[in-house]
Amino acid sequence: MTTGHAFRIASNTKTYIAVSILRLVEEGKVLLDDPISDYLPSVYLDLLISDGYDPDRMKIRHMLTHTSGMYEHAGDEYTEMIMEDPGGKWTRLEQVRLAIQLGAPYGEPGEIHHYSDTGYILLGKILEEVTKKTMAQAMRDLIGFERLGLDRTWLESVEAVPPIGKRAGSSVCRRPGFLRCRSIDRSLWWRRVDVNRPGSCDLRTIAL
């Protein structure tokens, strides 16, 4: 292992999404108590409604805190599907649709806490809808990757690998959007703010 090796930081990517959403709150473009129905396209809303969800009652706050009742799609069945087709890529919409197929809501919004990758996938879509940018670019701009020196951190499979990573022979992720970093960022890594599987992507960093 060298300082050029890349690491997928997986669900730490959610922190990046959360911080990006909170930046939008600071800018007055989003309110924590806004319903997700204010931001998501109808194709997502129709899916949620078909499974008994009420998008008008599911708030941004609920999605951020895993209290929306949103079913977690990334369980054993999802893992089996990935193992059966390791070269495949799952879109954001496909993952939300899988959540609808696999299970019902855990409970009413605000009444139960249950970890949900699916909820953060929806937040990734909201991030794109509000900023009119890709999730990757929105996070870079809102968090300030350049200002923080995170030049070895990227959204896997949707952004180019930083030059140093190409020498390291790092593994390739088939789920768009895993965040990765390289250890050259280490001095800033623990001070920075870091999500989805966003919308089905995770960040990678070159070497934590």
C-alpha positions as CSV (number, residue, x, y, z in Angstrom):
1,M,0.0,0.0,0.0
2,T,1.2,3.5,-0.9
3,T,0.0,7.0,-0.6
4,G,-1.2,6.7,-4.2
5,H,-3.8,3.9,-3.4
6,A,-7.4,4.9,-3.6
7,F,-10.1,4.0,-1.1
8,R,-13.8,4.0,-1.5
9,I,-15.2,5.8,1.5
10,A,-18.7,4.4,0.9
11,S,-21.3,5.7,3.2
12,N,-19.1,8.6,4.3
13,T,-20.3,10.0,1.0
14,K,-23.6,10.7,2.7
15,T,-22.0,13.3,4.9
16,Y,-21.0,15.1,1.7
17,I,-24.5,15.0,0.5
18,A,-25.8,16.2,3.8
19,V,-23.4,19.1,3.9
20,S,-24.3,20.1,0.4
21,I,-28.0,20.1,1.3
22,L,-27.3,22.2,4.4
23,R,-25.3,24.7,2.2
24,L,-28.5,25.1,0.2
25,V,-30.4,25.7,3.4
26,E,-27.8,28.4,4.4
27,E,-28.4,30.0,1.0
28,G,-32.2,30.0,1.5
29,K,-32.8,27.7,-1.5
30,V,-34.1,24.8,0.6
31,L,-35.8,24.6,4.0
32,L,-35.3,21.6,6.2
33,D,-39.1,21.3,6.6
34,D,-39.8,21.4,2.9
35,P,-41.5,18.3,1.7
36,I,-39.6,16.3,-0.9
37,S,-42.6,16.6,-3.2
38,D,-41.5,20.2,-3.8
39,Y,-38.3,19.0,-5.5
40,L,-38.5,15.5,-6.9
41,P,-39.7,14.8,-10.5
42,S,-43.1,13.1,-10.9
43,V,-41.5,9.8,-11.9
44,Y,-40.1,9.5,-8.3
45,L,-43.2,10.8,-6.6
46,D,-45.4,8.3,-8.5
47,L,-43.1,5.5,-7.4
48,L,-43.3,6.5,-3.8
49,I,-47.0,7.0,-3.8
50,S,-47.5,3.6,-5.4
51,D,-45.9,2.0,-2.3
52,G,-47.8,3.9,0.3
53,Y,-45.4,6.8,0.9
54,D,-46.7,10.3,1.3
55,P,-44.1,12.6,-0.3
56,D,-45.9,15.7,1.0
57,R,-45.2,14.5,4.6
58,M,-41.6,13.4,4.0
59,K,-39.4,16.4,4.8
60,I,-35.8,17.2,3.8
61,R,-35.1,16.9,7.6
62,H,-36.5,13.3,7.6
63,M,-34.3,12.2,4.7
64,L,-31.2,13.7,6.3
65,T,-31.8,12.0,9.6
66,H,-33.0,8.6,8.4
67,T,-36.4,9.2,9.8
68,S,-38.5,9.3,6.6
69,G,-39.6,5.7,6.8
70,M,-37.9,5.1,3.5
71,Y,-37.2,1.4,2.9
72,E,-33.5,0.4,2.6
73,H,-32.9,-1.1,-0.8
74,A,-29.3,-2.0,-0.2
75,G,-29.8,-5.3,1.7
76,D,-29.0,-8.9,0.9
77,E,-31.1,-9.0,-2.2
78,Y,-29.3,-6.1,-3.7
79,T,-26.0,-7.6,-2.8
80,E,-26.9,-10.8,-4.5
81,M,-28.0,-8.9,-7.7
82,I,-24.6,-7.1,-7.7
83,M,-22.8,-10.4,-7.3
84,E,-24.7,-11.9,-10.2
85,D,-23.8,-9.0,-12.5
86,P,-20.7,-7.4,-11.0
87,G,-20.1,-5.3,-14.2
88,G,-23.5,-3.8,-14.2
89,K,-24.4,-0.2,-13.1
90,W,-27.4,0.8,-11.2
91,T,-29.0,4.1,-11.9
92,R,-30.6,6.2,-9.2
93,L,-34.1,5.5,-10.5
94,E,-33.5,1.8,-10.6
95,Q,-32.4,1.7,-7.0
96,V,-35.4,3.6,-5.9
97,R,-37.6,1.3,-7.9
98,L,-35.9,-1.7,-6.2
99,A,-36.7,-0.2,-2.8
100,I,-40.4,0.0,-3.8
101,Q,-40.3,-3.6,-5.0
102,L,-38.6,-5.1,-2.0
103,G,-40.4,-3.5,0.9
104,A,-43.0,-1.2,2.4
105,P,-42.4,2.0,4.4
106,Y,-40.9,1.3,7.8
107,G,-43.3,3.8,9.4
108,E,-44.6,7.3,9.2
109,P,-42.2,10.2,8.6
110,G,-40.6,11.3,11.8
111,E,-41.9,8.3,13.8
112,I,-39.1,5.8,13.3
113,H,-35.4,5.8,12.7
114,H,-34.1,3.3,10.1
115,Y,-30.9,3.7,8.1
116,S,-31.7,4.2,4.5
117,D,-29.3,4.5,1.5
118,T,-32.4,5.0,-0.6
119,G,-33.2,8.2,1.3
120,Y,-29.9,9.6,0.4
121,I,-30.3,8.6,-3.2
122,L,-33.3,10.8,-3.3
123,L,-31.4,13.6,-1.6
124,G,-28.8,13.4,-4.4
125,K,-31.6,13.9,-6.9
126,I,-32.9,16.9,-5.0
127,L,-29.4,18.3,-5.0
128,E,-29.4,18.1,-8.7
129,E,-32.8,19.5,-9.2
130,V,-32.1,22.6,-7.0
131,T,-28.7,23.4,-8.4
132,K,-29.3,22.3,-12.0
133,K,-25.9,20.6,-11.8
134,T,-24.7,17.1,-11.6
135,M,-24.5,15.8,-8.0
136,A,-20.7,15.6,-8.3
137,Q,-20.3,19.3,-9.5
138,A,-22.9,20.5,-6.9
139,M,-21.0,18.9,-4.1
140,R,-17.7,20.3,-5.3
141,D,-19.1,23.8,-5.6
142,L,-21.2,23.9,-2.4
143,I,-18.5,22.3,-0.1
144,G,-15.6,23.9,-1.8
145,F,-13.4,21.0,-2.8
146,E,-10.8,23.2,-4.3
147,R,-10.6,25.5,-1.4
148,L,-10.2,22.6,1.0
149,G,-7.5,21.0,-1.1
150,L,-9.6,17.9,-1.9
151,D,-8.0,17.5,-5.3
152,R,-7.6,13.7,-4.9
153,T,-11.3,13.1,-4.1
154,W,-13.8,12.2,-6.7
155,L,-17.2,10.7,-7.4
156,E,-16.4,7.3,-8.7
157,S,-17.4,6.3,-12.2
158,V,-18.9,9.7,-13.0
159,E,-15.7,11.8,-12.6
160,A,-12.2,11.3,-14.0
161,V,-9.7,9.7,-11.7
162,P,-7.1,12.2,-10.5
163,P,-3.8,11.7,-12.3
164,I,-2.0,10.1,-9.3
165,G,-4.7,7.5,-9.1
166,K,-4.0,6.2,-12.6
167,R,-0.5,5.2,-11.4
168,A,-1.8,3.4,-8.4
169,G,-3.9,0.9,-10.2
170,S,-6.9,1.4,-8.0
171,S,-9.9,-0.8,-8.3
172,V,-12.9,0.3,-10.4
173,C,-16.4,0.8,-8.9
174,R,-19.4,-0.2,-10.9
175,R,-21.9,1.7,-8.9
176,P,-21.8,5.3,-10.2
177,G,-20.8,7.8,-7.6
178,F,-18.8,6.2,-4.9
179,L,-16.7,8.9,-3.4
180,R,-13.0,8.1,-3.3
181,C,-9.9,9.9,-1.9
182,R,-6.2,9.5,-1.8
183,S,-4.1,9.9,1.2
184,I,-2.5,13.0,0.0
185,D,-5.7,14.6,1.2
186,R,-5.3,13.2,4.6
187,S,-4.3,16.4,6.4
188,L,-7.6,17.9,5.4
189,W,-9.7,14.8,5.4
190,W,-10.7,14.7,9.0
191,R,-11.4,18.4,9.1
192,R,-13.6,18.5,6.0
193,V,-17.3,17.9,5.9
194,D,-18.0,14.4,3.5
195,V,-22.6,10.7,0.6
196,N,-25.1,8.5,-2.7
197,R,-24.4,6.0,-2.6
198,P,-26.1,9.0,-3.7
199,G,-28.0,8.7,-6.1
200,S,-26.0,5.9,-6.3
201,C,-22.5,7.1,-6.2
202,D,-20.0,7.0,-3.5
203,L,-16.9,9.1,-3.1
204,R,-13.4,7.8,-3.2
205,T,-10.3,9.3,-1.7
206,I,-6.7,8.6,-2.4
207,A,-5.5,7.1,0.7
208,L,-7.0,7.6,4.1
